[in-house]
């Protein structure tokens, strides 16, 4: 990491985003958000106090949790947004004059935002972000929030799974050419623990370490494979990773790479580049080829410091499969010499096209709001909510307890299943209930605003550490790639009883309406 990268990586991420405005949009919401906001104003209900919660219902990739991402981008977008910037659009669209005149008196969005830290664990139905605002601004905030949090958390979760599967092996991200959003895919890969990127733009903006070696076309630009390797090492001795599958990996690429390395051995040893040598394999039976290439090269070159870089549409499942094959073959010692280049399947969140994150109103004018559904999992949890981890005496995760922000949650009698009161745990001295996971990160009165707390002003290097503690308290069974245990999420007795009472009342009212 050079001084340029180090400076940016230690700069608060929100400061970079505020300055660069790379994710900002003139109209960061959908049409229905605006239509509802205008209707609120016409009905004179726009200033009603509202609470909205952002959460998801089902973890993507058949996992048990997500890794949150997008908070700094969301906060920066809210900070940079002004109602004055959309007046011309509303006039062109034919919005009502009285509504436009009202917005001309407005400046910033008014809101208090509470949130989980960025790059941390979040379980299904757990409140990730809570908005305390007015009904009008709540409509607008939803559009901004969903566009910044959903894809970011999805792709960060995918990269986290890849990072988890690869254990300690270095990983480079190079999905820019195929990512739906290359800046976000690269940024959130690094946030989730990937070592670096090929994306020059995120290196320039955020300081994320970038690197690159050769592609197949470089080799094809010479009369022979050996000549391309020879010239490469002559010009780039500090980047001594040769791509060996252009013609034939073992019979051509490996042979020519060995000859080129031996030719440059003395000069590379003198310049301290010999320890960096390696080959990249981008096709074929990767587990088998990794063994053959490592064993032959380390023997012929007289060094164990040979890196085998594996690429070719890899993701967490294929990485795990490669490791399984190496362990079964008795070649586990080679794993520490492997690194990965991950592109398409990481940057596109391969396997799950979207995170179903939603932002639902849960309180209006201090009254609980509930949305019920024919499907239990779509029935919301009413109230201004927070959550806390419940752990056993060994510090291991037991459940995530959801409670009202102002209740004495540590003295709740039971931790109840969200939908079924026959499933619960008795609160006792066997458990330790933590502090609320959500904290105030931003506040605005419509004129002035401020970022609050440490989590709103963290640098990328600090954000990368946020998930460490939460992941450490999870049993391995929650973190495995295939068929993990589903993490328990519970309601306090007070929240459960309010939800149950409101649900029954609404169902009774529906029955009455049917009989009329």
N, C-alpha and C positions, 0 to 999 in steps of 0.2 A: 504494500500500500504506500503510495507516494504522498507528499505533503498536500497536494491538491485534493486527492481523494480523502485523506484523513480529515481535512478541514470541513469538507462538505458532510461527511458521515457523522461528524460531531456537531453539526448545525441542527437546531430544531427542525424537524421535517415540515412542520406547519409554516415556518418562516420561508423555507424554500418554495413551498406551494403558493403562499401568499404573494411572493415576489414574481415567480415565473408564470403563475396563472395557467398552467398547462392543462388542468382539468376543468377550468371554468367554462361555463356556457352562458350565452345571453339568456336563454330560457331553459333552466335546468329542471323541468318538470313536464308532465303531460297535460293535455288540454283539459281533462276532467278535473285536475287540481284547480285550475283557474276558474272553470265554470262553477265549481262548488264554492270557491272563495268569493266570487262575485255574488252568488246567490245568498251566501251568509250575510254579506253586507246589505243587500236589498231587504232581507228579512230582519235586519238589525239584531242578528245573533252573533255577529263576527267578533265581538269582544268578550264572549263567554270564555271563562277559564277552561282550558282543555289539557288533558294529559294523553300522550300517545306513546306506545311502546313498540320498539322494533325487536322482532324475534323471528325464529324459524321453527318449523314443526318436525321436519325429518332431516337427519344429517345426510349429506350427499355421499356418494361413493360407497354406500352401505356401511358407513362408519358410525361411530357413536357420538361424535362431537365435531365442531368446526373450529377453525382458527380465525379469529376476528381480524378484519383488515378494512381500511378505508376511513378510519376515524379522522386522521389528520386532514385528508382530502375533503371530507364532509365539513369539518369545522372551518377549513379555509374557504370553501365554497360559500358557506353561510356568511362568513365575515366579508367576503368580496361582493356579495349580492346586494343590490339596491333596487327598490321598486321603480326608481326613476329610469332604470335602463330598459324597462319593458313597456313604458307608456306608449311609445310610437307603435309597437307591435299591437297593443290592445286597441288603439285607435284604428289601425288598418283592418283589424279583425271585426270591428263593429261592436266592441264591448260598450256597455252603457256609460253615458257621459258622467253620471253621478258617481259611478264606481271609479272611473278614471280620475275624476277630480279628487276623490278620497285618497287614491294612491299617490297623487301628487303631494299630499300632505305627509306621506310616509317616507321613511328613509330605509332603515335597516329592519330586519326581522326581529321581533321581540321574543325572547325565549331563554329558558334555563335548560341546559343539556347535561344530563347525567349519563355516564357511559362506563362500560367495561374498558380496561386498557386495550390498546391496539395490540394485535398479535398475542392473544391469550385464548384459553379454552372457553367455549360457550356450548351449553347443552340445549337440546330441544325445549322450546317454550320458555327458556330463561330470558328475562329482559336484557337485551344487549345495550340498547340506547333508550333513554326515557326523555321525552320532550315535555316540559312544562311551559305552556304558551297560551295563546288565545286561539279560538277556533279558526279564524281566518289564516293566521300564520301557520297553524298546524297543517292545513291543506298544502301549502306551498312547501313546507319543510319535508313532508313525506316524499314528494317527488325528488328533492335533492338527496335525501337520505338513501332511498332505495337505489338510485343510480350509482351512488358512490360505495355503498356497503355490500351489495349483493354479489357483483362480479369479483370485487376485491377479496371478499371472504371466501368465495368459491375457489378462486385460483390460489389463494394463500393456503387453503386447506389441502388442495392437490399437491402443492409443492411441499407442504409439511409431511404428507404421506410418503412422497418420494424421498425426502430427507430421512424420514424414519426408517424406510426400507433399506436405504443405502448405508445405514449405521455411520461409521466415521469416514467413509470414503468421500473424497472431494467430489463436488458436483458443479459443473458449469451449465448455466442456462443459455441456450441459443435458439429461442423460439420466435424471434422477432419476425421472421419472414412469413410465419403462418398464424401468428396470434391475432385474435379479434381486436385486442388493444395491446400493442407491443410495449408501450410505456408502463401500463399497469401490470402486465404479465411479468415484466422484468423487475419492476420495483417490488412487487409483493413476493416474488421468488426469493429475493435477498432478505426481505423481512422475515420470511418463514425459515431461513437458515441455509439457503443455497450459497455457495462460496463466491460466485461471481457470474458475470454475464458476458456475452459477445456484443451487447447493445451499447454502442458508443454514445447514444443520446442520454441514456440513464447514467452512464459514467460521467458525462459532462454536467448533467443537472444535479444528480444526487451523490456523486462520488463512488457509486457502487463499482468495485474492482472489475475491470474488463480485460479480456485477453482474446487472442485469436491466433490460429496457426494457418494451416494450408487446407484448401479444398481440392477435390479431385481434378478440377480444371487446371490447377497449377501444374500438376504432374503431366497432364495431357498436353501442356504447352511446350514440352521438351521432346527431344528425339528418343530419350530413354528414361526409364524410371530412376535408374541410378543417377543420371545427370541431374534430374530435378531434386533429388535428395541431397546430392553433393552441393549444388548451388545454394539450396535452402540453408544448409548448415554453414556455408561460407558467409552468407549474408545475415542470417538470423541464428547465431550460435546460442543466444539467450532464449530461443523458442524451439528447442530440439525435440519436438514431437512430430513424427513422420506418419502420414496417412498411407497405410500399406495395402488397402484392398481394391485399388484401382484396376489391377490386372488379375492377379491371383495372390491371395493373402500370404500363403505359406511358401509357394514355389517361386514367387517373384518378389512381392513386397517385403517379406521378412528377410530374404537373402540380400536384396539391394539396400535395405535399411542397415543391416549388420555391416556391410562393406562400407557404407557411407559413415557410420559411426566410428568404425575402426580407423578410417582415413583421417578423421578430425579429432581423434581421441586426445592426442597430446595438447593441441591448442584449446580444446574444451576443458581439459583438466586444469590448464594454466589459467583459464578465465573463470574457473569455478562453475562451469555449466555442465560438467559431466554428470553430476548428481541429478540433473533435470531430465535426462534422456527418456524417451518413451515412444510408443507407437499408438496410433489410433486405428481402431477397427470399426467400420461402419456397415458391415453386412456379414451374413453367414451365421454359423453356429458360434455365438459369442463366447459361451462358456468353454467350449472345446478350444477355440482359437486363442482365448486368453491364456489357457494353460500352455499350449504349444509355443506361443510367442514369448511368454515370460521365461519358460524353461530354456528354450533355445537361445534367446538373446542374453540372458544372464550368464549362461555358460560361455557363449562365444565372446562376449564383451568383458567377461571377468568381473562383473559387478552385480550385486543384488538390487541396486538402486535403479531398477527399470520400471517405468510406469506403463500400465496398459490402460489406455483410454477406450472405453466402450461407448458407442452411440448407436443410432438406428432405431428411432421410434420407441425408446425405452420409457417405462413408467414404473410405478411401485411394484406391480405384480411381476413384470418381467425381470426386474432387479432381484426380487426375492427368489424367483425361479433360478436365476444364474447362481446365486449364493447356495441354494439347495444342491444344485448339481456339483458345485465345487466341493462342498462338504461331503457329499456322497462319494465323490471320487478320491477323497483323501487329499484334496488340494486346497484346504482352507487357508494355508499360509499365503496363498497368492492374493487373497482378498485385500490384504493391506497394501498391495501394490496396484490396485485397481482404482481408477477414477471414472466418472461418468460425464458424458455430454448429453444433456436432455433438452430436446427442442419441442416439437409439435405437441406431444401428449401432456407435457407439463404446462406449456403456455396456453393451451386451449382448454385446460381442465377436462381432459379426455375421460369419458365414462359417465359424466353427468353434466348436461348442458347448462344448467342453471341452479342457483340456490333459491329455494322458495321463501326467501325472507319477506316478511310483511310488516307493515306499520299500522297498528290498529289503535283507535281511540278507546281508552279504558276508563276515563273519568271526565265528566263535564259539569262545571259549576259545583264541584265537590261531591257530585253524585256518581256512584259506580255505573259503568257502562259495560254491558255484556252482549256479545254476539253469539247466538246459538246456531247450531247446524244439525242437519240429519246425521252428520259424521262427527262423532265425539271429538276427534283430533282437531276439528276446525272450530270448536267452541273456545272462545277466548277466555282469558283470566281477567276479571275486573279489577280496577283500582290502580293507584300509583304504587308500583311494585319495585322491590329490590330483591336481591338474592344473596345467599351466603353459602359457602361450602360447609358441610357437616363432615367431620373426620373422626376416626376412632382414636384411641389413645396412642396408637403408633403413627399417627399423622397421615393415615391412608384415607382416601376419599370414600365416603359412604353415600351421600346424596347431596344434591344442590337444593337448598330450601328457598322457596319463593314466599315473600311476605309483604305486607303493606309497609310503606316507607316509614310510617310513624307508630308501628306497633312494637310491643315488647316481645319480639320474635324469639329471643333466646329462651323464653319461658313457655313457649308453645308446648302443649301436652303431647302432641303427636306430629309426625311427619307423614302426611297423607298423599297417596297416589293422586295424580291430577284428576283422574276420571272415576276412580273406584274407591269409596271409603271403606271397603272391606280389606284393602291393602294399605298397611301403614306400619310405621315403626314408632315405638314408645320413646319419647325423649327421656334420657337418663344421664347419669354421670359417666356412662361409657362413651358419650359423644362430646365433642368440642365443636361449638358452632362459631364460625368466624365472623369477621366484620363484613358489612355490606360490600359486595364486589364493585358496585357502581359508585362513581364519585362525580362531583360537579367538575365539568371540563370547560364550560363556556357559558357566559351570561351576557344578555343584551336587553336594554330597555327600549330599543327602537332608535335611539340616538347615539348612545355610547355603548361599547362592548368591551369584553375582556376575556382572555383565555385564563382558565382557572386550573389549579392543581398541576402536579408534575406530569400527568399522563397526556395533557394537551400540548406540552412543549418538549417532548422527548426527541432526541436525535434518532436516526436510523439504528445506530449501534445500541442505543438504550432499548429501543423497541424490540430489537432482536432477542433481548434477554427476558422479555415480559412473560413468555410462555413457560420458561424453564421451571419455575416453582410449581405452577399449576400442573404441569405434566408429571413432575416427580411424584406428586401425591396420588396419581392414578395407577391402579394395578395394571400390569402388562396386558391383561385380558381386554381392557378397554382400548388399548393402543394398537393391537395387532391389526394387520392389513385385511385379513380375511375373517369374516364372521366374528367381529369383536363382541364382547358383552355390551349390552345397552346400559348406559349409565342411568342411574336413578335420579329423577327430578321430582321434588315433593312440594306440597303446599303446607303452609302453617294451618292450624285448625281454623283460625279466623278467616283466612282467605278461602279455604275450602268451604266453610259454612256459608259465607256470602255468595260464593259462586253457585253452590247447590240451591240455596234459597231463591236466588234470582232465576235460575234455570227452571225450577219448579213453578214459580209464579208466571213466567213467560209461557210455559207449556199449558198451564191452567187457563191463561188468557186466550191462548190459541183454541183450546177446546170450547171455551165460551163463545168465541167468535164463530166457530163452526156450527154451534147449535142455534144461533140467531137466524 
